[in-house]
Amino acid sequence: MAARHKSVETKYMEDRDKVLHGMRQLDRRTFMKVLAASAGAVMAKGLMPPHTFQLVSVAEAALDKNASATGAPGTPPFTFAYISDTHMYTRTLNQRFVKGAVKAVEDVNALDPQPDFVLFGGDLAQLGRPDELQQGKEILSMLKAPVKIMVGEHDWFYDLGDKWQELFGPPTYSFDWKGVHVIVLMSVYEKDFWTARKLTPAERMQIVAGLDNGIQSRFEVGEPQRAWLTVIHGHTHQMLFNQIGNISFYGMLSTAWPWPYAPQGLPPLTVQMNRPDPYDQLDGLGDGQVNVSKEGLADMMYNLWDRNPVTVHAQYLRSHGKVYRPPAPQFASY
């Protein structure tokens, strides 16, 4: 079924393919000149990473209840790590995304001390097939810390959540952790566009996964799920954060691929991460940690695998950008 319009992401990937195709036409001498110039620009900006993973101590990063007035640090009651958007095919079809997921698990298992729990932010699978979801569960089961998991659209729309609920339980649930009430939301409700059109499960999944077809509705969380303080979500594949009223929003990184930033409509408080290098398969990817204060506020640490980590403090969002602004990118998105 043809898409009525192309999304920003699709246009970006088409333009990127044209550039890569043009690079393949270069002779060796010209290619070496381009390579040398690119390496020089990266080194001049100080972006050569010394290693692929850096563990950063974020103890006492959260702020106490008087921080808006005093800026004084407080001790967070707990810390959790996150992994998101692994988009795994089965190993026989695509090993790269599986390796990214395994690397994230190894990163988190290497943390000392271990986080209280690990939050998985959705899109465990790419096509939502039962074997992909089963493989994802087996990989997440290697984590030392307890796992809390939310569903993504890639996990749900092949069989409308049958396999997901068999493996992981209800898509919406809540739990209390050291005095903080945590709610895991089902955030990918869609209006039924498939029944009247008599689409197969694979056709429905392809439309939802592509995000380019005008017959889709926007994703929603449903009316009963709209009273929060801090929202942490996957799907965006990038550093993304915003403040709307009393609600703070934090997007999570992916272990599969980074998305470019939208050319317009970006939340004003979002500070972009550096533009990923298309020749480095780990650049722009990562996992991270979140320190949660007793008031439910969160300091989010983005562990960019081939960059220095970046922490977004709760007070940066709550003050609408007046304090603790993250560092600006040296290479903004195209």
Stockholm file with secondary structure:
# STOCKHOLM 1.0

chainA/1-334         MAARHKSVETKYMEDRDKVLHGMRQLDRRTFMKVLAASAGAVMAKGLMPPHTFQLVSVAEAALDKNASATGAPGTPPFTFAYISDTHMYTRTLNQRFVKGAVKAVEDVNALDPQPDFVLFGGDLAQLGRPDELQQGKEILSMLKAPVKIMVGEHDWFYDLGDKWQELFGPPTYSFDWKGVHVIVLMSVYEKDFWTARKLTPAERMQIVAGLDNGIQSRFEVGEPQRAWLTVIHGHTHQMLFNQIGNISFYGMLSTAWPWPYAPQGLPPLTVQMNRPDPYDQLDGLGDGQVNVSKEGLADMMYNLWDRNPVTVHAQYLRSHGKVYRPPAPQFASY
#=GR chainA/1-334 SS CCCSSCCHHHHHHHHHHHHHHHHHTSCHHHHHHHHHHHHHHHHHTTCCCSCSCCCCCCTTCSBCTTHHHHCCBCCCSEEEEEECCCCBCCTTTCHHHHHHHHHHHHHHHTCSSCCSEEEECSCCBSSCCHHHHHHHHHHHTTCSSCEEECCCHHHHTTTTTHHHHHHHCCSSEEEEETTEEEEECCCCBCCCCSTTTTCCHHHHHHHHHHCCCTTCCCCBCCGGGCCCSEEEECSSCSCCEEEETTEEEEECCCSSCCCCCCSSCCCTTCCCCCCCCTTCTTTTCEEEEEEECTTSCEEEEEEETTSCCEEECHHHHHTTSSSSCCCCCSSCCC
#=GC SS_cons         CCCSSCCHHHHHHHHHHHHHHHHHTSCHHHHHHHHHHHHHHHHHTTCCCSCSCCCCCCTTCSBCTTHHHHCCBCCCSEEEEEECCCCBCCTTTCHHHHHHHHHHHHHHHTCSSCCSEEEECSCCBSSCCHHHHHHHHHHHTTCSSCEEECCCHHHHTTTTTHHHHHHHCCSSEEEEETTEEEEECCCCBCCCCSTTTTCCHHHHHHHHHHCCCTTCCCCBCCGGGCCCSEEEECSSCSCCEEEETTEEEEECCCSSCCCCCCSSCCCTTCCCCCCCCTTCTTTTCEEEEEEECTTSCEEEEEEETTSCCEEECHHHHHTTSSSSCCCCCSSCCC
//
